[in-house]
Amino acid sequence: MPEDNEYEKFLKKQKVLCSQYGVDFSKVPDLDQKIFALRNVSQKILDESIIPSYKNVIKSSKYWTEMWILSQDEKKNFTPKQKSLLSLFSYSSLAEGMVSENVQIIAFLLMQNGHDLYDPRDMKFVDSYKKLGKIDLFIKLQFLERHGFTFITQAIDRNLRNCITHLEYTVSDDGTIIDERNDEKIIDIEQKMHLLSCSNMMVTLALTYLLQSKGL
């Protein structure tokens, strides 16, 4: 695990990011320790499953950041409707890409550290990373919540995620987004994006330190 002085620098970086995104930092150290505790994993599992997924998170993060910067570029003169569509796509990409991958990683690390995940569809326990990838995100989020990882699971607006995933929304020319399932206006997407993005950054940083402690 990180040395004390190294971890202090790490915490300062996390605190700055949380302040920047308006996220409660007080719960971050507990998240770190929960992830650091999941170190009982073989080199084979790391090489075959965890490292490739971790690299996907980093790559997706770079692509998502470029897309986010583009969407905030005032020189592009996006219409209100285009801005809303970009926000919806950005949130979906964040939730279905980086976040779902990190959820997958933590879920598998939990499995490697003695916690079983039951697949209600196949009615059997999951026994491989590949099979875990076929489990619904909702089930994996429940699994993480059961083991105290609410910092990331509660950052996801599941209603918004499902609305976007199933294309159950309408966007007006003035940028108004309506959830077709209940005819209610969807608001504060930017704020929800900041919360989810920052929470996911905290997870990624903690995973980085965990992997470094394993000599990677």
N, C-alpha and C positions, 0 to 999 in steps of 0.2 A: 504494500500500500504506500501512498505518498508519504514522504517524510513530513514532520510537523511544519517546518518552514516552507516547504514546497506546497503543502496543502493550504497554508495561510494565503499564499499568493493565488492559489486556485480559487479559494473562497472569495477573495477580493474581486477577481475577474467575474465570478458568478454574481456577486452583489452589484457590481456596476451594470451588468446586463439586465438584471431584474429591475434596477432603478430606471434604466433606460426604457424598458417596456412596461413599467408599471405593474410588476408582478411581486407578490409577497415573498421576500427572500427568507423569512424565518423558517419556512418548511424545507428549504434546500439542503441544509446540512444533514437532516434526517434522510432525505432522498439519497444523498451521496453515500451515507453509511449502509443503507439497504442494498445499494448496487455493489459497493465494495465487498459486502459480505458474500456475494455470489461468486466467489473465486474458486470454488471447487469444481473445476472443469478441466477435462483432459486436453492435451495439446492437439489430439486428433479432432476433437469436437471444435476447438478453436479454429484450426486450419480449414476444416471442411464446411463449417456452418457459420460460426460467429464472425470471423474475419471478413468473409465475402459479403455478408449482410451489412457489417459495419462500414465497409468501403462503399457499398451502395448508398448508405445514409449520407456519407460525406459527399459523394458525387451528386446525389439528389439535392443536397443542401446548396451546393454551388449553383446548380441550374435554377433552383427555386429563387435564390437570391438575385440572380440576373433578371429573372422574370419579374420579381417584385420591384426591383429598381426601375425596370422599364415601365411598369404600371404606374409608378409615382412620378414619372418624367412629365412635367407640365408642358414642356415644349412639344410633346406629341399631340396635344390638343384633342385628347380623347373626349368623346361625347359622354354625358352622364350614363347613358345605357352601356357604352363600351367599358366605362370604369367599373360599373357594377358587375358586368360579365367577367371582367378580369379579376375582380375580387372573389367572385364565386369560384372561378377556375383556380385561383391561387390557393384558396382555402382547401379545396378538394385535393389539389396536388400535395399540399402540406400534410393533410390528414391521411391520405391514401398512400403517400410515398414515404417520406421520412418518418412520420409518427408511427404508422403501422409497422414499418420495418424495425423501429426501436422497440415497439411493443412485442414483436416477434422475438427479438433478441432477449429481452428481459424474461419473457415467458419461458424460453428454452433454458436460460440460465437457472431459473427457478426449478425447472424439471431436473436439471443436472445436479441440483442441490437438495434433492429429496422430496420435491413436491409434484404430485401427479395431476395431470390435466385430463379430464374426461371429455371425450367427444360424444355429445348427446345424439348426433346424427348417426354415427356408426356404432354407437353404444359400446365403446371400448376406450381404453386409455391410449393417449397419443404416445408413440414410442420412437418418433424420428422428427428431425427438423422439417423434412419434406411434408410429412403428414400434418405437422403443426401449421404449415403455411396454408393448408386447405381449411383450417378451422375459421369460422366467422370471426371477424374482428371483435364483435360484441362479446363473444365467449372469452376471448383472450383478455379483453378489458376487465371482464368480471373476475377472471383469474388473478390479474394484477391487483385489482381492488381488494380481493380477499387476502392478499399478502402485503397490504399496506402501501401500495404504489398509487395512492390517490392523487398525488401531485400532478402526475401526467394524465391519469384517466379522467379526472374532473376538469382538466383543461380542454378536453374535446367536447364541443357542442354536438352531441349525437344527433339531435333533431336537424341541425343545419347540415351536418355531414350526410345524413340519410336523404334529406331533401335534395341536395346537390347530386348525390350519387344516382338517385332514381329520376333525376330531371323533373322533379315535381315543383317547379317554380316558374314564375313569369316575370320578365323584366320590361318595364315600361320605358318609353323614350326619355322620361325625366330621371331615370335611374332607380325608380322604386322597384323593390323586389318583393314579390308576393309568394308566400308558401301556398301552393295550390291545395294542399291537404286540409288547410283550415282557413284559407283566405286571409291570413294575417300577414302584416308587413314584417319582413326580415330586416332588422336594424343592427347597428353596431358590429358589422362584419370586421371592420378594421381592428376594433378593440379585441374581438374574439381571435383574430388572426395573431395579434401581438401576444396574447396570452398563450396560445398554443405554440407559437414559434419559440417564445422564450422558454417555456416549459420543456419543449423538445431539445432546445440547446443545452439545458441543464442536464438532461439525461445523456445526451451525446458526450458532453464534457466528462461526466462521471464514468461513462463507459470507456472513454479514452484513457482515463487514469487507471481504471481496472485492467485494461489490456496492457498498459505500460508496466503495471506491477507484475504482469505475467511475462515480462521481457519482450513485449511486441511493440 
